[in-house]
Amino acid sequence: MGIEMKLQFKLAQQLVMTPQLVQAIRLLQLSRMELVDEVRKELDGNPVLADEITDPRARTEADRSLPATNAAEPPPEERIGVTERVERETDMNAREIEKQVKEVDWEQFLENRQLQTPLGSGRSGFEELPPIEQSLTKPSTLRDHLLWQLQMSDFVENEKQFALLVIGNLDERGYLDLEGGEDSEGNKRPDLTILDLAHEADLNEEDAEEVLKMIQRFDPMGVAARDLRECLVVQAEVLGYDETEMTIIRDHLHNVERRNFQAIAKALKIELEEVYDAVQEIQKLESIPARNFSEVDEKTIAITPDVYVFKDGEKWVVSDNDKGMQRLYINEQLAQKMLKDPKAKEFISEKLKSAQWLIRAIEQRRRTILRVTDCIVEKQREFLEKGVAYLKPMILRDVAAAVGMHESTISRVTSNKYVHTPQGLFELKYFFNSSISRVADEDIASESVKQAIKKIIVAEDKSNPLSDQAIVKILEDQDGIKIARRTVAKYREMLGILSSSKRKKMF
């Protein structure tokens, strides 16, 4: 068989991932805050890119045809008469105020101010109060609270070093976490011990145990415990619990968890009522020492929606949220000036292309989010009108087919994007649910089934909670929902609801 070389021509189609396409895909999956950061980086690195905040005169008549990102007002073809009239009236009012300001005799005004009698030294209002910035406080973290107590203690230097190591190894619950974790190659490192921390602080083992016990009696009590039993024992000792209660904590927590009080009474040879009383006292102890010391202040967490959905008459309207987003323009004056320099011409040409592509990519991102949200609103009208119980089953393929996009694009668009509706604030991914069959009706969304399960459990008799099989029967009889017991258990765990044996109220 002979070997020879040939030259052949072949036509083929293939997708080439250009840098611009990669950037557009990346921008599409960014959240609102990430997009703001990305725009700021581009503004810092591209001299021909400007926004109204950094350069309000950057946009000239020549580049007004370029699409603006997240414009404060809709394009001219989308404006309505009312908006134009309000804008004209606002401009007229602004001009009138500016005219009045110019007519003020400032010299006379300042002279009159000097002739006024100075105020007394006493406080007559808020004039001498400190600025509000000095009055603001931030929530104290568990670490800060423990370090403050450590500074007030009489530990010697190596004991303080050991205490710092203990505080540095607390997890989010306030327990001492000595797990080794994994190294850079993914291999599990050996777990630490109190002895390891003592050696690092140059402290002997006996003293280390004593220092740890003292830390565990800091506020909150039970902090730096290695497990739940030790955490409760520390609190019970400080609060002076009796021997029965201490024994139950040390030896019978598993029976308390299972509500197996008969086994506790038999093992301790006491009456069942005594067990009830002891467990009631144990339940007053704190199982999570760091409960009131969250690293993140949940009260300050706020989600800014990307899209608003509201009803105008009989029509549902989708509007993007442009508040807080920069409007990007090409600084044409600077670009023309720098293009005259032969040394900077190539650099500026590249930056111009990059700026134009960024502006168009962000505008395309905005339009894509609006299109996808429009489709979701069209399919979920009953949800918007009546609530979660009327949420319809929907998958990515349904929306992808309706808007003519790929499922992966829909997934990127709906990730970390939030919509404000009359029913509340939701992530766009919330509306994608698998379907659950019903006996004599159309399928129902899995999220609606979760809410139905939650409603049943809330209304149950707490002294005799419903089993998962009983919930299956109620769902089928009341709502015609056919669902397996294991599915009820899975949804219940997703909702953070305990099993019937652990939900039972004994007291």
MARLUMGU-75487 format. One record per residue: x, y, z of N, C-alpha, C in turn. Coordinates in steps of 0.02 Angstrom, whole numbers, plus 32768, in hexadecimal, padded with zeros to 4 digits. Example, Ala and Ser with C-alpha at 12.3 -4.5 7.8 and 13.67 -1.06 7.14 Angstrom:
2
82947EE4818682677F1F818682947F5B8186/82827F90816282AC7FCB816582858002818A/
***
This chain:
507
802B7FC58000800080008000802D803E8000/802380697FCD804D80A47FC6803580DD7FF1/8063810580098054814180308060817E8005/802E81A98000803581E57FD7801482217FF9/8028825C7FE5800C829A80027FDC82B97FCF/7FA282D07FE87F7082EF7FBD7F5883307FDD/7F44835E7FB37F28839E7FCA7EDD839E7FB9/7EB283A37FEC7E6A83A17FE27E4A83DF8000/7E1583F67FDE7DED842E7FF77DAD84128016/7D9A842B80507D5F841280727D3A844C8094/7CF88450808A7CCF848280AA7CB0846580E9/7CB5848A811F7C988472815F7C8584AE8189/7C5184A481B17C3A84D881DF7C4E84C68226/7C6984F7824B7C7984EB82917C73852C82B7/7C64852682F87C5C856083237C9F85748340/7CB385B283337CF285CC834C7CE385FB8386/7CFE85EC83C07CF2861483FC7D23864F83FB/7D0D868683DE7D3686C383DE7D3886E18424/7D6A870A84327D6C872B84747D2D87538483/7D108772844F7CD3879984597C98876C846D/7C948731844D7C5E8703845D7C6686E884A4/7CA386D984B77CB186C284FA7C9C86F7852D/7CAC8736851E7C99876C854B7C4D87738551/7C2A876D85187BE1877485197BC1873C8543/7BDB86FF853C7BC086C785647BCE86D285AE/7C0A86EB85BD7C1C86F786037BF1872E8621/7BE5876485FC7BBA879A86157B7387828621/7B5D875385F87B18873B85FD7B0B87188640/7B3D86F5865A7B3286CF86977B4686F586D6/7B5E873386D07B70875A870A7B328772872E/7B36877787707B00879587977B0487E18790/7AD4880487AB7AD2884C87A57B0F886D87C5/7B21885788027B5B887488247B9C886487FF/7BA2882887E57BDD881587BF7BE3883D877F/7BAA884D875F7BAC887587227BC388BC8732/7BAB88D8876A7BC1891B877E7C0D891C8787/7C2888E987A97C7188E587B37C9688DF8770/7C7A88B787437C9A88AD87027C9C88EF86DB/7C65891586DE7C62895586BA7C96898586D7/7C9C898587197CCE89B287397D1589A08723/7D248960871E7D66894B87087D73896286C0/7D40895B86957D48897186507D5189BC864B/7D2D89E286757D358A2B86757D7B8A3F868A/7D988A1A86BA7DDC8A2986D07E108A18869C/7E0489E586737E3689CE86447E2E89E685FD/7DF68A0785ED7DEA8A1E85A97DDF8A6985A9/7E0F8A91858F7E098ADA85927DD18AF78567/7DBC8AD385327D888AEF85077D428ADC851E/7D3E8AB485537CFD8AA1856F7CED8AD085A8/7CB08AEB85A97C9D8B1B85DD7C558B0F85F0/7C438B29862B7BFE8B2786407BEB8B6D865A/7BAA8B7686677B928BB8867B7BAF8BCF86BD/7BC28B9F86E97BDC8BB1872A7C238BCC8724/7C4E8BA886FF7C948BBC86FA7C9E8BF586C9/7C768BF786947C7F8C2C86617C3B8C3B8642/7C138C69865F7BD08C7686457BD08C968600/7C0A8CB085E97C0C8CCF85A77C298CA18572/7C358C6285857C588C3585587C2F8C24851B/7BEE8C2185227BC48C0C84EA7BB58C4684BC/7BC88C41847E7BBD8C76844D7B838C638420/7B728C9183F47B3B8C8383C67B4B8C498398/7B8B8C4083897B9E8C0D83597B938BC78374/7B9D8BBC83B57B988B7883D07B568B6C83F3/7B248B9783EB7AE48B8C840B7ABF8B5183EA/7AD58B3E83AF7AB68B04838E7ACB8AC283AC/7B018AC383D37B178A8583F27AE78A718429/7ADB8A3184337AAE8A1C84697ACD8A2B84AC/7AA68A4484DA7ABC8A52851E7AA88A1A854C/7AD38A09857B7AC489D285A87A9889EA85E0/7A6089C685EA7A3489D486227A228A1E8626/7A0B8A3A85EF79FB8A8185ED79C88A938621/79CF8AD0863A79A08AE6866D795A8AF08652/79558B02861079148B0685F179128AD785B5/78D88ABD85A078D48A8F856778E58AB38527/78F68A8E84F179048AAD84B178C88AD58498/78D48B06846A789D8B31845378618B0A8438/786E8AD3841378368AAE83F6780C8A8A842B/78288A83846978038A60849C77E48A8F84CF/77F18AD084C877D68B0084F8778B8B0984EE/776A8B1B852377238B2B851F771C8B75852C/76E48B92851876D98BDA851C76DE8BF58563/76C68BCF859376C78BE685D877108BF085EF/773C8BC185DE77828BC785F277A28C0585D5/77968C13859477B38C4D8574779A8C8D8596/775A8C9085A7773F8CCC85C6775D8CD7860B/77658CA1863277838CA7867477CB8CBF866F/77F18CA5863D78368CBA8635783B8D048622/780E8D1B85F6780E8D6285E277FF8D8F861D/77CD8D7A864577BB8DA2868077F48DA486B3/78178D6A86BA78508D6886E978888D9686D2/78968D97869078CA8DC3867678B78E0C8680/78778E1E867578618E63867E78678E7886C7/78558E4B86F5785B8E5B873C78A48E668750/78D08E3C873479178E42874479338E85872C/791E8E9986EE79368EDA86D4791D8F1486FE/78DD8F0F871678C18F44873E78E68F4B8781/78F68F1287A0791C8F1387E079618F3187D5/79828F1E879E79C48F38878E79C28F848784/798D8F9B876479858FE38758797D9009879A/79558FEC87C8794B900C8809798C900E8831/79B48FD9882C79F38FD888517A23900D8838/7A24901887F57A50904A87D97A3C909187ED/79FB909C87FA79E390DF880B79EF90F28853/7A0690C3887E7A1290D188C47A4F910088CB/7A48913488F47A80916089047AA99140893B/7ADD911C89287B0390F589597B2A91208989/7B41915B89727B669187899F7B3991A089D8/7AFB91B489C67ACC91CA89F97ABA91918A29/7AB391568A0D7AA2911B8A357AD8910D8A6A/7B18910F8A547B4F91028A827B5691398AB7/7B4891788AA27B4B91AF8AD27B1691A78B08/7ADA91938AF47AA491878B257AB6914E8B55/7AD8911B8B3B7AEB90E38B657B1D90F98B9B/7B4991288B897B7B913E8BBA7B5C91698BF1/7B24918D8BE07B0391B88C117AD691918C40/7AC891528C307A9C912A8C5B7ABE911C8C9E/7A9491188CD37AAE91098D167AC590C08D19/7B0290B48D307B18906D8D347AF090468D66/7AE990068D597AC48FDA8D867AEA8FD08DC7/7AC48FC08DFD7AE38FB38E3E7B0C8F748E3C/7B338F6C8E727B5F8F318E747B398EF28E84/7AFD8EF88EA27AD78EBC8EB37AB98E9D8E75/7AA98E5D8E797A8A8E398E417A428E4F8E39/7A308E648DFE79EB8E778DF079CD8E4C8DBA/79E98E138DAE79D18DE78D787A058DB38D6A/7A168DAE8D297A468D7B8D147A888D9A8CFC/7A918DDC8D087ACB8DFE8CEC7B0D8DE28D07/7B0F8DD28D497B4E8DBE8D667B528D728D71/7B228D4E8D577B258D058D5D7B5B8CE98D30/7B7C8CB38D437BAF8C968D187B918C7D8CD7/7BB98C798CA27B9E8C618C627B858C1A8C68/7B568C088C3D7B368BC78C437B678B8E8C38/7B9E8B9B8C127BD08B668C077BEF8B4E8C48/7BF48B7D8C7A7C128B6A8CBA7BE28B438CE6/7BA28B448CD47B6F8B218CFC7B5F8ADC8CE2/7B748ACD8CA57B648A8D8C867B8F8A568CA5/7B728A1C8CAD7B9689E28CC67B8C89A78C98/7BB889778C9C7BB0893A8C757BA889008CA5/7B8488CC8C917B7A88938CBE7BBC88738CD1/7BC288608D107BFF883F8D277BFE87F68D13/7C3687DE8CF87C3C87978CE67C4F876F8D23/7C47872E8D1F7C5987028D577CA487088D66/7CCD870B8D327D1587128D3B7D2687528D61/7D08878A8D4C7D1587CA8D6F7D0087C68DB8/7CC787A78DC47CAD87A38E097CDB87788E35/7CF587428E197D2187168E407D6687378E4A/7D7F875A8E187DC0877C8E1F7DBD87B28E54/7D8587D58E577D7C88088E8B7D7F87E88ED1/7D5F87AF8ED97D61878C8F197DA687718F28/7DCA875C8EF37E0E87438EFC7E3C877A8F15/7E3387B78EFA7E5C87EF8F107E5088008F5A/7E1387F38F717E0288028FB77E1787CA8FE7/7E2F87938FCC7E41875A8FF67E8887629011/7E9C8736903F7EDE873A905D7F0B87019045/7F0186EB90067F2B86B78FEA7F7386D18FE0/7FA486A58FE77FE886B68FD67FF086B18F8B/802C86C28F71803686CB8F298028868B8F01/804586528F18803B86148EF07FF385FB8EF6/7FD186098F2E7F8B85F78F337F6086218F04/7F7286618EFD7F4E868C8ECD7F5986748E85/7F96865E8E767FA386448E327F7986068E25/7F7485DA8E567F49859E8E4F7F0085B38E46/7EE885E48E6E7EA385FA8E697E9586188E24/7EC6863D8E087EBE86598DC57EB786228D91/7EDD85EC8D997ED885B48D6A7E9485938D6F/7E7A858C8DAC7E37856E8DB67E02859A8D95/7E0485DC8DA27DD3860A8D857DD7860A8D39/7E1486058D1F7E1D86058CD67E0485C68CB5/7DF885908CDB7DE185518CBF7D9785448CCD/7D7185778CDF7D29856E8CEA7D04856F8CA8/7CD185458CA27CA885468C657C6F85788C6D/7C43857A8C3B7C0D85AC8C3C7BDB85A18C74/7BD985658C917BAB85588CC97BCA85688D0D/7C0C85758D0F7C2E85828D4E7C4F85448D6B/7C51850D8D457C7284CF8D5C7CBB84D08D46/7CE484AC8D6C7D2B84A78D5B7D3484748D23/7D4B848B8CEA7D5284618CAF7D9C84508CA5/7DAE84128CB07DF483FC8CAB7DFF83CD8C6F/7DD183CD8C3F7DDA83A38C047E1383BE8BDA/7E3983908BBE7E7583A48B987E6683C28B54/7E2D83B28B367E1D83CB8AF47E4683A88ABE/7E4D83C98A847E7183AC8A4B7EA983DB8A36/7EDF83BC8A1C7F1783E48A027F0883FA89BB/7F39841A899A7F2F843589577F2383FE8923/7F3A83C189327F31838989037EF283608911/7ECB837689437E8D835389527E93831B8984/7ECE8311899F7ED882DC89D17EC482F48A16/7EA482C98A3D7E8C82DB8A7F7EC682DF8AB0/7ECB83188AD37EFE83208B067EE683028B48/7F1482EC8B737EFF82CF8BB47EDE83048BDF/7EAE82EE8C077E8B831D8C347EB983358C6B/7EAC83738C827ED3838F8CB97EB883768CFC/7EDF83808D2F7ECA83708D747EDA83AC8DA1/7EBF83AA8DDE7ED083DF8E0E7F1B83DF8E1C/7F3983A48E1A7F81839E8E267FA883C48DF0/7F9183BF8DB17FB283E38D7A7FB0842E8D85/7F7684478D9A7F70848F8DA87F9C84A38DE3/7FA084788E167FC984868E508012848A8E3E/802A845B8E138070845B8DFE8080849A8DD6/805284B08DAC805E84EC8D848062852A8DB0/803D852A8DE8803E85648E158071855B8E4D/809885248E4A80CB85158E7E80AA85118EC3/807484E88EC7804E84E08F05804784968F12/804E84818F51804784398F5F7FFD84258F5B/7FF383E38F537FAF83C98F447F7E83D68F7C/7F9383CE8FBA7F6583D78FF27F4D841F8FF6/7F7B844E8FEE7F6784958FEF7F3A84A58FB4/7F4684858F7B7F1C84928F407ED4847E8F4D/7ECA84458F6D7E86842F8F7D7E6484608FAD/7E89847A8FDD7E6D84AA900C7E5A84EC8FE9/7E8685038FBE7E7785418F997E3A85378F6D/7E3584FC8F4D7DFB84EF8F227DBA84F08F4B/7DBC84D38F887D8184D48FB37D6D851C8FC5/7D9E85468FD07D90858C8FE17D7285B18FA6/7D8B85A38F6A7D6F85C28F2D7D2785AC8F23/7D19856C8F317CD585528F297CA385728F59/7CBD85938F8C7C9285B68FBB7C8F86028FAD/7CAF86178F757CA5865B8F5E7C5D86648F48/7C4A86A18F3B7C0886AE8F1E7C0E86AC8ED2/7BE686848EAF7BAF86598EC77BCA86178EE3/7BA985FE8F177BBF85C08F377BBA85858F06/7BEC855A8F087BED85208EDD7C13852B8E9D/7C2C85688E927C5385758E557C94854D8E59/7CAF853B8E1F7CED85138E197CE484CC8E30/7CA684B58E397C9A846E8E477CA884458E08/7CBA84058E127CCA83DB8DD87C8F83B48DBD/7C5883B08DE37C1C83918DCB7BE183AB8DF4/7BA483968DE27B6883AE8E047B67839A8E4D/7B7C835D8E5C7B7B83458EA17BA783728ECE/7BE483808EB77C1183AA8EDF7BF583F08EE6/7BD6840B8EB27BB8844D8EB47B8284528EE9/7B5584208EEB7B1F84208F1C7B3884128F63/7B6B83E78F697B8683D88FAB7BA484178FCB/7BC8843F8FA47BE7847D8FBE7BB084AB8FD8/7B7B84B48FB17B4584E18FC67B2184C69004/7B15848590057AF28467903E7B1A846C907E/7B5D8464907A7B87846B90B57B8684B290D0/7B8B84E390A27B8B852990B87B48853D90D7/7B11852290BB7ACE853590D37AB7850A910E/7ADF84D991227ACF84B1915D7A98847E9153/7A97845A911A7A658426910F7A7283EC913E/7A3B83C7914F7A42838F917E7A608352915C/7A6B831D91837A8E82E2916A7A6682BE9134/7A2482BC913A79FA829A91087A0182BC90C4/79FD82FD90C57A03832290867A48831B9067/7A7D831C90927AC1831390787ACA82CD905A/7AAD829B907A7AB3825690607A91824F901D/7A56826E90177A32826A8FD77A5B828B8FA0/7A7B82C48FAF7AA482E68F7D7AE082BC8F69/7B00829D8F9A7B3E82778F8C7B3082358F69/7AF982138F7B7AF081CE8F657AB281C18F3A/7A8281F08F387A4381DF8F187A2B82158EE6/7A59823B8EC97A44826D8E987A23824C8E5B/7A3B82108E497A1E81EE8E0F79D581DB8E1D/79C581C98E5A797F81B98E6B795481F98E6F/797382308E85794E82708E86793D82848E3E/796C827C8E117960828D8DCB792882638DAD/792582238DC078F181F78DA578B081F98DCC/78AD82238E01787382278E2D786481E48E50/789981BD8E5A7891817C8E7A789A81858EC6/786A81A68EE5786F81B68F2C786681798F59/784181478F3F7838810A8F67787B80E88F72/78A680E88F3F78E880C78F46791280ED8F7A/790D812F8F7C793381568FAD791A81478FF4/78D781458FFC78BB8136903E78CF80F19056/78D180C1902878E4807D903C792D8079904E/7957809B9027799F8098903579B180BB9076/799080F2908679A0811890C27976810390FE/794480D790F0791780BE912578F380F79149/78D68122912078B0815A913A786C815D9117/783F8186913077FD818D9112780181B390D0/77D081A590A477CE81C5906377C58211906A/779F8227909C7795826E90A677D7829290B7/7803827090DB7844828D90EB786D829790AB/78688266907E788C826D903E787182A89017/782D82B09015780F82E88FF27829832A900E/782B833090507842836E9070788B837C9060/78B48347906278FB834F905479078365900B/78E383468FDC78EB83578F9678D5839E8F88/78A083B48FAA788A83F98FA278C1842A8FB6/78E5841B8FEB791C84469001795684438FD0/796484088FB6799B84008F85798C84278F45/794D84298F32793B844D8EF4794584998EFA/794E84B28F36795B84F98F3F79A4850B8F30/79CF84D98F2A7A1684E68F1B7A1F84F68ED1/7A5585198EC17A63852E8E7D7A8F84FB8E59/7A7684DF8E227A9C84AD8DFD7ACC84CC8DCB/7AC2850C8DB97AEE852F8D897B07856E8DAB/7B42856E8DC97B5985A88DEE7B5E85E88DC4/7B6D85E18D847B77861C8D597B3686358D3A/7AFD86208D547ABD86318D347AB3867D8D2D/7AC786A28D607ABC86EA8D607AF887128D47/7B2986EE8D2A7B66870F8D127B7486FB8CCA/7B47870D8C9E7B5086FB8C577B8787268C39/7BB187068C0E7BE6872B8BEC7BC9875E8BBB/7B8D87518BA27B6D877F8B737B2E87998B93/7B2687DA8B937AEA87F88BAF7AB187F08B7E/7A8487C08B8C7A4F87B08B5D7A2087EB8B51/7A1D881A8B8179F088538B787A0988828B42/7A4A887F8B317A6588AC8AFF7A68888C8AB9/7A55884D8AB47A57882C8A737A1B88438A4A/7A27885C8A0F79F1887489E379FF885B899D/79CB8846897B79D0882F893679AF88638909/79D4887B88D879B988AB88A9799F8885886C/795F888A885C7945886488237960887E87E1/796A885187B2797F8864876F794488798744/7909885D875578CD8869872C78918874875A/7864889F8746782588A9876977EC8890873D/77BC886E875D777F8858873B774388758760/771A889B873C76DF88B9875B76A588B98729/766A88C18744762E88BD871A76158903870B/760B891186CC75F1895186B475AE89448693/7578894D86B87536893B869D752F88F0869A/752688D6865E7521888D8654756188718638/7595889A863175D288858610760B88818643/7633884C863F766E8846866976A988668646/76CD88928669770488B8864D774688A3866D/77798899864477BC8888865C77EA88C3864F/780B88DA868578368914867F7879890586A1/78AF8918868078F1890C869E7900894286D1/792B89318701793E895F87367982897D8725/798289BD871379C089DD86FF79DF8A068737/79C08A05877279D98A2E87A97A1D8A1387C1/7A4D8A4087C77A8F8A2D87DF7ABE8A1387AA/7AA78A0F876B7AD189F787347AE98A32870A/7B2A8A3186F97B468A6786D27B2E8A638689/7B268A9E866B7B188AA286237B5B8AAD85FF/7B6E8A7F85D67BAF8A8185B57BAC8AA48572/7BDE8ACC85637BE48AEF85237C2C8AEB850A/7C348AFD84CB7C768B0584AE7C8A8B4E84B5/7CC38B5B84D37CDD8B9F84D87CFC8BB18495/7CD28BC984687CE78BD484237D1A8C0C841D/7D128C4084467D428C7884427D888C618453/7D8F8C39848A7DD08C1F849C7DEA8BEF8468/7DBE8BC5844C7DD38B93841A7DEE8BB583DC/7DCA8BE983C37DE18C0C83877E238C308392/7E2C8C4B83CE7E6A8C6E83DE7EA58C3E83DF/7E9A8C0283FD7ED18BD384047EDF8BAD83C3/7EAC8BA783987EB78B8583577EE68BAD832A/7EED8BED83377F1B8C16830F7F638C07831E/7F6F8BE783587FB38BD5836B7FC48B90834D/7FF48B8C831F80048B4B82FF80188B158331/80388B298368804E8AF8839980148ADA83C0/7FDF8B0183C97FA78AE983F17F6D8ACF83C7/7F748AD683847F3C8AC483587F278A7B835E/7F588A4E835E7F478A0683627F2889F583A5/7F438A1183DA7F2A8A04841D7EE28A1D8425/7ED58A5B840D7E928A7884147E608A5383E7/7E768A3E83AC7E488A1883807E3189D883A2/7E5F89B783C37E4E897983E67E1E89878420/7E2B89BD84457E0189CF847D7DBB89E58466/7DB78A04842B7D768A1784107D4C89DA8400/7D6C89A983E07D48896B83D07D3089498410/7D5C894684427D4B892684817D11894A84A3/7D12898D84A27CDC89B384C27C9A89A9849E/7C9B89AC845C7C5D89A284367C40895D8442/7C6C892A84447C5488E6844E7C3788DF8494/7C5688FD84C77C3D88F9850B7BF889198510/7BF0895384F27BAF897684F47B79894B84D4/7B88892E849B7B56890584787B4988C4849F/7B7D88A784BD7B74886884E27B478873851F/7B5188AC85427B2888BA857D7AE088C88568/7AD788EC85317A9388F985187A7188B88503/7A98888B84E27A7C884A84CF7A698821850D/7A92882585417A83880285807A41881C859D/7A38885D859D79FA887B85B779BD88628590/79C28863854E798A884E8524797B8804852D/79AF87DB853579A58793853E79818785857F/799587A785B57973879E85F6792A87B185F0/791C87E885CE78D687FE85C578AE87CC859D/78CC87B0856878A8877F853E789787408566/78C88728858C78BD86EC85B4788986F985EA/788C8732860A785B8743863E7816874A8620/7810876885E477D0876D85C277B1872885B7/77DB86F985A277C386B5859677AC869485D7/77D3869D860D77C08680864E777E869D8666/777686DF865E77378700867376FC86E5864B/770786DB860B76D186C185E076BB867B85F7/76EA8652860E76DA860D862176C28608866A/76D1863B869376C2863886DA7691866E86F0/7660867E86C6762F86B286D6760686A18714/75F38663871A75CB864F875475F286578795/763286488793765C865287CE765D869C87E2/766686C887B17668871087BF7626872987DA/75EF870B87C575AD872187DB759A8704881F/75A986C2882A758C869E886475BE86848896/75FE867C8884762F866688B47651862488A3/767A860B88D376A585D188C7767E859288B6/7643858B88D1761C854E88C5760C8545887B/760F857B885475FE8578880D763B857B87E0/7676856E87FC76B3856B87D576B1852F87A6/76BD853A876676B98504873576FC84E3872A/76FC84A2871A773B8480870A775B84A086CC/779D84AA86CE77C084C98696780984B58699/782584A58660786C8492865D788F84C1862D/78D184BE862D78F984EB860278E784E385B9/78D784A685A478C8849A855D788A84C08547/785984C88574781C84ED8562782B85358550/7853855685797864859C856C789385A28531/78C38574852C78F3857684F578D0857184B1/789E854584AD7879853D846F7850857C845F/7834859B8493780985D68488783186138471/786D861D848B78948659847A78C8864B8445/78CF860C842F78FF85FC83FA794785FD8411/795585E6844E799985E5846879AA859E8480/79E98594848E79FF855384A879F0854F84F3/79E78512850B79D8850885537A118522857F/7A4F851B85697A87853485917A8485808598/7A6D85A285637A6685EA85667A3085FE8599/79F885DA859979C385E785CA79DC85DB8611/7A0585A8861A7A20859A865C7A4D85D28674/7A7685ED86467AA2862586597A7986648669/7A45867086407A1C86AC864A79F986AB868D/79E1867186A379B8866C86DF79E18662871F/7A23865987197A4D864F87547A5D86938774/7A50869987B47A6086D687DB7A3D871487C0/7A05870C879F79DC87458788799A874287AF/7984877B87C77949877D87F2791287A887D3/78D4879487DE789A87B787C3786C87C987FD/7854880787FC7825881F882E77DE88198811/77B487F28833776F87E6881C773E87F88853/76FE87FC884476CC8808887976CC87D288AF/76E7879788A076EA876088D1772B876088F9/7758878E88EA77978791890F77D3879388E0/780F878E88FE784E878F88D97867874888CF/787487348891788986F0888178C486F08852/78EE86BD8858792186B1882578FE869487E8/791586A587AD78F4868D877078F48641876C/79278621878B792985D8878B78F085B987B4/78D385E187E0789D85C8880C786285AD87E3/785785CA87A8781C85B98780782485788759/785F855A875B786A851B8737786084E18768/782B84BB875D78188484878A780684468761/7816840D877E77FF83CE875F77B583C6876D/7795839B8748774C8392874F773C8355877A/7705835B87A076EA832487C876A4831487AE/769782D487A3765682C08787761E82C887BA/75E382D8879F75A682DB87C9757382AA87AD/7543829787D87514826187C674E88276878B/74C682AF8791749582C2875D749E830B874A/74DB8321874574E883688735752C836C8713/753D83A886FC757F83B086DD75B683AB8711/75F3839F86F9762C83978726763883D6874F/765883CD87897666840487B676B1840987BF/76CA844687CD7711845187D6772984358819/7767841D881A77838400885777878433888F/77938472887F779684A688B2775284AF88D4/771C84A988AD76D984AE88CA76CC847388F9/76E7843888E876DE83FE8913770384088955/773F8425895277658434898F773D846289BC/771F849689A076F884C589C876BA84A389E5/769C847489BF7662845089D8767684248A14/76B184038A0F76CA83DA8A4676D784058A83/76F6843F8A797704846C8AB176C384838AD3/769084928AAB765084A98AC6762F84728AF0/763384348AD9761683FB8AFD763983F28B41/767B83F78B4176A283EC8B7E769684258BB0/768F84628B987682849B8BC4763F84928BE9/760E84758BC675CA846E8BE375C1842D8C0A/75F484038C0F75EC83C28C3075E883C98C7B/75D283948C9C75D183918CE5761883848CFE/763583B48D23767B83AE8D37768783748D66/7655835F8D8B765E83278DB8765982E48D93/763E82E68D56763882A98D2E764782BA8CE5/768682C98CD4769882DF8C91768B82AA8C5C/768182C28C1F767182958BE776B082738BCD/76AA82358BBC76E282118B9D76E382238B53/771B82128B31772182208AEA76EA81FC8AC2/76D981BE8AD676A581998AB3766181BA8ABC/765581D68AF7761681F98B03761282388AD7/764A825A8ACE764C82968AA2763E82828A5A/765982488A45764A822F8A0175FF822689F8/75DD820A8A29759581FE8A25756E82408A22/758282708A4B756082B18A4C756882D58A09/75A582D389ED75B182F489AD758682D68975/757E82948977755682738943750C8281894C/74F48282898A74AD828C8997749882D5898D/74C1830489A474AE834B89A174BE836B895E/74FA835E89447511838189077518835488CA/750C831388D3751482E5889B755B82DC8885/758B82E788B275D282E188A175EB829B88B2/760382778880761E8234888B7669823A8892/7682822888CD76C8823188DC76DF81F9890B/771D81E28903773781AB892C774C81C58971/774D819789A1776081AA89E577A781C489E7/77D581A589C2781B81BC89C27822820289A4/77F48213897677F58257895A77DF828A898E/77AD827889B6779782A489EC77D182AE8A1D/77F582788A2D782D827D8A5B786482AA8A3F/787082A389FD78A482CD89DE7890831789DF/7852832689CD783B836C89CF783A83878A16/7828835E8A46782783748A8C786E83878AA3/789F835F8A9078E4836D8AA278FD83AD8A7F/78E783B88A4178FA83F58A1D78DD84328A3E/78A3842B8A5D788384628A81789E846B8AC7/78CB843E8ADD78E784438B2078B7842E8B56/788984008B47785783E98B77786B83A48B90/7869839B8BD1787D835B8BF0784A83258BE3/785D82E68BF1782F82AE8BEB77FA82B28C22/77C6828A8C1B778D828D8C4A77A3827D8C91/77D2824D8C9A77E8823B8CDE780C82748D00/782E829E8CD9785382D78CF6782983168CFA/77F083178CD777C483518CDB7793834C8D16/779083128D34775E83078D68776C83318DA6/773A83568DBC773F83808DF8772683578E34/7752834C8E64774183248E9E7725834E8ED7/773183908ED6772083B98F0F76EE83EF8EFB/
***
